[in-house]
Amino acid sequence: MKDIFKRGLPICALLLVTARFGISQSPPQPLQEARSLLAADKVSAAEAVLRAYLKIDPSSAEAHYLLGDVLFREQKARESLAEYTAGAKFKHPGAAELRIVASDYVLLGDFADADKWFSEVTAEAPNDPEAWYLLGRTKYNENRFAEAITSFEHVLALRPKDVQAEDNLGLSQQGLGHAEEAKAAFQRAIDWQRDKPVDPQPYLNLGILLTDQGDLSGAIQQLTTAAALAPDNPKIHEELGRALQAKGDFEGAQSQLERAVKLAPNAAALHFKLGQIYRHRGLTDRAQQEFAICGKLNGGHSSTEVPNPFSPATPQRP
């Protein structure tokens, strides 16, 4: 996949930008139909139309690019990249196409190639705040925190008071060990949505930082707000449970960890933490049951990470 443009044509991408291709002034009717189906989130139907059309016109770059978008939405990154490779033989991809290809590399966990192609997108479209945002998230996942900060600062210059960019800037500052700068960024992201909170991530991230600093009351306040905004996020319940446990509220911590386990039953770490709380409260049988589940999951190589749908590692911006 890394030789996707043997002729030197750049490839990469992320984000669902179906309506922004503009490859042909008057695209054939099947391609218009495929776009309409994608707009209606009828992905399988769009795929069928595109595959049928490519049998008739296999040299249609737009059809290959649209099919690549479809396959990206279906989380089929390698197949998506193959379609962009095929389309590139007939027409140089634009920034919108490159964005999806870069996103394919994110899905594959290949952040170095994602960085390469997102950088190409920002070079072609330097005033696109979304491109800078996606590049920043990628650099964060590469632990290139200073460069991530620069990307998020570009977003904020182009789109002031962007809550997600400010929150990710805070995470990047935290990655550099700049706790106070991180705290200030998380607080700004919270303040910018004070009248109508929507995004739980700044509350979660500030809550985690405050727990680490020993400000348990402040942490619990932020994490309680995060849980109200995203009640089905297991990471939030895990962190709220951690803060409550640190404050000595084991009953409250138990409730939060039980909720987290219910939401993410295959996360071994959650079962272990819940088992520790049960053991502390004298619930020996229940503790042993949780430890046994933890051992079984670890033996089966299940993930120890607790899911957080909006973490920087997530390939798609909410």
C-alpha positions as CSV (number, residue, x, y, z in Angstrom):
1,M,0.0,0.0,0.0
2,K,2.9,2.4,0.6
3,D,3.8,2.5,-3.1
4,I,0.3,3.6,-3.8
5,F,1.6,6.2,-6.3
6,K,4.5,4.8,-8.2
7,R,4.3,7.8,-10.5
8,G,4.7,10.1,-7.5
9,L,1.1,10.9,-7.1
10,P,0.2,11.6,-3.4
11,I,-2.6,9.6,-1.7
12,C,-4.3,10.0,1.6
13,A,-7.5,11.0,3.4
14,L,-10.1,10.9,6.3
15,L,-13.6,12.2,6.9
16,L,-16.7,11.6,4.9
17,V,-16.6,14.1,2.2
18,T,-18.6,12.5,-0.5
19,A,-20.2,15.6,-1.9
20,R,-16.8,17.4,-2.4
21,F,-15.2,15.3,-5.1
22,G,-16.0,17.3,-8.2
23,I,-14.0,15.1,-10.5
24,S,-16.2,15.4,-13.5
25,Q,-18.4,18.4,-14.6
26,S,-21.2,16.1,-15.7
27,P,-20.7,12.7,-14.0
28,P,-22.6,9.7,-15.5
29,Q,-26.0,8.9,-14.0
30,P,-24.8,5.9,-12.0
31,L,-22.2,8.0,-10.3
32,Q,-24.8,10.6,-9.4
33,E,-27.0,7.8,-8.1
34,A,-24.1,6.4,-6.0
35,R,-23.5,9.9,-4.5
36,S,-27.2,10.2,-3.6
37,L,-27.1,6.8,-2.0
38,L,-24.0,7.7,0.0
39,A,-25.7,11.0,1.1
40,A,-28.6,8.9,2.4
41,D,-26.2,6.5,4.2
42,K,-27.1,3.6,1.9
43,V,-23.6,2.4,1.7
44,S,-24.2,-1.1,0.5
45,A,-26.5,0.0,-2.3
46,A,-23.9,2.6,-3.4
47,E,-21.2,-0.1,-3.5
48,A,-23.4,-2.3,-5.7
49,V,-24.0,0.6,-8.1
50,L,-20.3,1.5,-8.3
51,R,-19.1,-2.0,-8.8
52,A,-21.6,-2.5,-11.6
53,Y,-20.5,0.7,-13.2
54,L,-16.8,-0.1,-13.0
55,K,-17.4,-3.3,-15.0
56,I,-18.6,-1.0,-17.8
57,D,-16.0,1.7,-17.3
58,P,-13.0,0.4,-15.3
59,S,-11.0,3.6,-16.2
60,S,-13.3,5.9,-14.3
61,A,-11.2,7.6,-11.7
62,E,-14.3,9.1,-10.0
63,A,-15.9,5.7,-9.7
64,H,-12.8,4.2,-8.1
65,Y,-12.6,7.2,-5.7
66,L,-16.2,6.9,-4.7
67,L,-15.9,3.2,-4.2
68,G,-12.8,4.0,-2.0
69,D,-15.0,6.3,0.1
70,V,-17.6,3.5,0.4
71,L,-15.0,1.0,1.6
72,F,-13.6,3.5,4.1
73,R,-17.1,3.9,5.6
74,E,-17.3,0.1,5.8
75,Q,-13.9,0.1,7.7
76,K,-12.2,-1.8,4.8
77,A,-9.1,0.2,4.7
78,R,-6.9,-2.0,2.5
79,E,-9.6,-2.4,-0.1
80,S,-10.3,1.4,0.0
81,L,-6.6,2.1,-0.6
82,A,-6.6,-0.3,-3.6
83,E,-9.4,1.7,-5.2
84,Y,-7.5,5.0,-4.7
85,T,-4.5,3.3,-6.3
86,A,-6.6,2.2,-9.2
87,G,-8.2,5.7,-9.6
88,A,-4.8,7.4,-9.5
89,K,-3.8,5.7,-12.7
90,F,-6.4,7.8,-14.5
91,K,-6.6,11.1,-12.6
92,H,-4.5,12.8,-9.9
93,P,-6.5,12.7,-6.6
94,G,-7.4,16.0,-4.9
95,A,-7.3,17.0,-1.3
96,A,-10.7,15.4,-0.6
97,E,-9.5,12.1,-1.9
98,L,-6.2,12.3,-0.1
99,R,-8.0,13.0,3.2
100,I,-9.9,9.7,2.9
101,V,-6.7,7.8,2.0
102,A,-4.9,9.2,5.0
103,S,-7.8,8.1,7.1
104,D,-7.4,4.6,5.8
105,Y,-3.9,4.6,7.1
106,V,-5.3,5.8,10.5
107,L,-7.6,2.8,10.5
108,L,-4.6,0.6,9.8
109,G,-2.7,2.1,12.6
110,D,-0.1,3.4,10.2
111,F,0.3,6.9,11.6
112,A,3.5,7.7,9.8
113,D,1.8,7.3,6.4
114,A,-1.3,9.1,7.7
115,D,0.9,12.0,8.7
116,K,2.6,12.0,5.3
117,W,-0.6,12.3,3.4
118,F,-2.4,14.6,5.8
119,S,0.6,16.9,5.5
120,E,0.1,16.8,1.8
121,V,-3.6,17.8,2.3
122,T,-2.6,20.8,4.4
123,A,-0.1,21.8,1.8
124,E,-2.8,21.7,-0.9
125,A,-5.4,23.3,1.3
126,P,-3.7,25.4,3.9
127,N,-6.9,27.2,4.9
128,D,-8.8,24.0,5.6
129,P,-9.1,23.8,9.4
130,E,-10.4,20.2,9.3
131,A,-7.2,19.1,7.5
132,W,-5.1,20.7,10.2
133,Y,-7.2,19.1,12.9
134,L,-6.8,15.6,11.4
135,L,-3.1,16.2,11.0
136,G,-2.9,17.2,14.7
137,R,-4.7,14.1,15.8
138,T,-2.3,12.0,13.8
139,K,0.8,13.7,15.2
140,Y,-0.6,13.2,18.7
141,N,-0.8,9.5,18.1
142,E,2.8,9.5,16.9
143,N,3.8,11.2,20.2
144,R,4.9,14.3,18.2
145,F,3.3,16.6,20.7
146,A,4.9,19.8,19.8
147,E,4.0,19.4,16.1
148,A,0.5,18.4,17.2
149,I,0.2,21.7,19.1
150,T,1.2,23.6,16.0
151,S,-1.5,21.9,14.0
152,F,-4.2,22.6,16.5
153,E,-3.1,26.2,16.7
154,H,-3.6,26.4,13.0
155,V,-7.2,25.1,13.5
156,L,-7.9,27.7,16.2
157,A,-6.5,30.5,14.0
158,L,-8.8,29.5,11.2
159,R,-11.8,28.5,13.4
160,P,-11.6,30.3,16.7
161,K,-13.0,28.7,19.8
162,D,-13.1,25.2,18.3
163,V,-13.7,23.0,21.4
164,Q,-12.2,19.8,20.0
165,A,-9.1,21.5,18.8
166,E,-8.5,23.3,22.1
167,D,-9.1,20.0,24.0
168,N,-6.6,18.1,21.8
169,L,-4.2,21.0,22.3
170,G,-4.5,20.4,26.0
171,L,-3.8,16.7,25.5
172,S,-0.7,17.5,23.5
173,Q,0.5,19.9,26.2
174,Q,-0.1,17.1,28.7
175,G,2.0,14.8,26.5
176,L,4.9,17.3,26.8
177,G,4.5,17.3,30.6
178,H,3.0,20.8,30.7
179,A,0.3,20.1,33.2
180,E,-0.7,23.7,33.9
181,E,-0.9,24.6,30.2
182,A,-3.0,21.5,29.7
183,K,-5.3,22.4,32.5
184,A,-5.8,25.9,31.1
185,A,-6.6,24.5,27.6
186,F,-9.2,22.0,29.0
187,Q,-10.8,24.8,31.0
188,R,-11.0,27.0,27.9
189,A,-12.7,24.2,26.0
190,I,-15.2,23.9,28.8
191,D,-15.8,27.6,29.1
192,W,-16.4,27.9,25.3
193,Q,-19.4,25.5,25.7
194,R,-20.5,26.7,29.1
195,D,-24.0,27.8,28.1
196,K,-24.8,24.6,26.4
197,P,-22.3,21.8,27.1
198,V,-22.2,19.1,24.3
199,D,-18.6,17.7,24.2
200,P,-17.7,15.6,27.2
201,Q,-14.1,15.2,26.4
202,P,-12.7,18.4,28.0
203,Y,-14.6,17.5,31.2
204,L,-13.1,14.0,31.1
205,N,-9.6,15.1,30.4
206,L,-9.7,17.8,33.0
207,G,-11.1,15.3,35.5
208,I,-8.3,12.9,34.9
209,L,-5.7,15.6,35.3
210,L,-7.3,16.8,38.6
211,T,-7.4,13.3,39.9
212,D,-3.7,12.9,39.2
213,Q,-3.0,16.1,41.0
214,G,-5.1,15.1,44.0
215,D,-7.9,17.5,43.5
216,L,-10.5,14.8,44.0
217,S,-13.5,17.1,44.6
218,G,-12.8,19.1,41.4
219,A,-12.2,15.9,39.5
220,I,-15.5,14.3,40.6
221,Q,-17.3,17.5,39.6
222,Q,-15.9,17.5,36.1
223,L,-16.3,13.7,35.6
224,T,-19.9,13.8,36.8
225,T,-20.6,16.4,34.1
226,A,-18.8,14.2,31.5
227,A,-20.9,11.2,32.6
228,A,-24.1,13.2,32.2
229,L,-23.1,14.2,28.7
230,A,-22.0,10.8,27.6
231,P,-23.6,8.1,29.8
232,D,-22.5,5.3,27.6
233,N,-18.8,6.1,27.5
234,P,-17.0,3.4,29.7
235,K,-13.8,5.5,30.0
236,I,-15.7,8.2,31.8
237,H,-17.2,5.8,34.3
238,E,-13.8,4.2,34.9
239,E,-12.2,7.6,35.7
240,L,-15.1,8.7,37.8
241,G,-14.8,5.4,39.7
242,R,-11.1,6.0,40.2
243,A,-11.7,9.5,41.6
244,L,-14.4,8.2,44.0
245,Q,-12.2,5.3,45.1
246,A,-9.3,7.7,45.8
247,K,-11.7,9.8,47.9
248,G,-12.8,6.7,49.9
249,D,-16.2,6.4,48.4
250,F,-16.0,2.7,47.5
251,E,-19.7,2.2,47.1
252,G,-19.8,5.0,44.5
253,A,-16.7,3.6,42.8
254,Q,-18.3,0.2,42.6
255,S,-21.4,1.6,40.9
256,Q,-19.2,3.4,38.3
257,L,-17.0,0.4,37.6
258,E,-20.1,-1.9,37.3
259,R,-21.5,0.5,34.7
260,A,-18.1,0.6,32.9
261,V,-17.9,-3.2,32.8
262,K,-21.5,-3.4,31.4
263,L,-20.5,-1.0,28.6
264,A,-17.2,-2.6,27.8
265,P,-17.3,-6.3,29.0
266,N,-14.2,-7.3,27.0
267,A,-11.9,-4.7,28.7
268,A,-9.9,-6.9,31.1
269,A,-8.6,-3.9,33.1
270,L,-12.1,-2.9,34.1
271,H,-12.8,-6.4,35.5
272,F,-9.6,-6.3,37.5
273,K,-10.4,-2.9,39.0
274,L,-13.9,-3.9,39.8
275,G,-12.5,-7.0,41.5
276,Q,-10.2,-4.9,43.6
277,I,-13.2,-2.8,44.8
278,Y,-15.2,-5.9,45.6
279,R,-12.3,-7.3,47.6
280,H,-11.9,-4.1,49.5
281,R,-15.6,-4.2,50.4
282,G,-15.4,-7.8,51.6
283,L,-17.3,-9.2,48.6
284,T,-14.8,-12.1,48.1
285,D,-16.8,-14.3,45.8
286,R,-17.6,-11.4,43.4
287,A,-14.0,-10.3,43.5
288,Q,-12.8,-13.7,42.5
289,Q,-15.3,-13.9,39.7
290,E,-14.0,-10.6,38.3
291,F,-10.4,-11.7,38.6
292,A,-11.2,-14.9,36.8
293,I,-12.9,-13.0,33.9
294,C,-9.8,-10.7,33.8
295,G,-7.5,-13.7,33.5
296,K,-9.6,-15.3,30.8
297,L,-9.7,-12.1,28.8
298,N,-6.0,-11.7,29.1
299,G,-5.4,-15.3,28.1
300,G,-7.5,-14.6,25.0
301,H,-5.4,-11.5,24.2
302,S,-8.4,-9.2,24.6
303,S,-7.7,-5.5,24.7
304,T,-6.8,-4.0,28.1
305,E,-7.7,-0.6,26.8
306,V,-11.0,0.9,27.9
307,P,-12.9,2.3,24.9
308,N,-13.2,6.0,24.5
309,P,-15.1,6.8,21.3
310,F,-13.6,10.3,21.0
311,S,-10.0,9.8,21.9
312,P,-7.3,11.1,19.5
313,A,-6.8,7.5,18.2
314,T,-10.3,7.5,16.8
315,P,-10.0,7.7,13.0
316,Q,-13.1,9.8,12.4
317,R,-14.0,13.2,13.8
318,P,-17.5,13.0,15.5
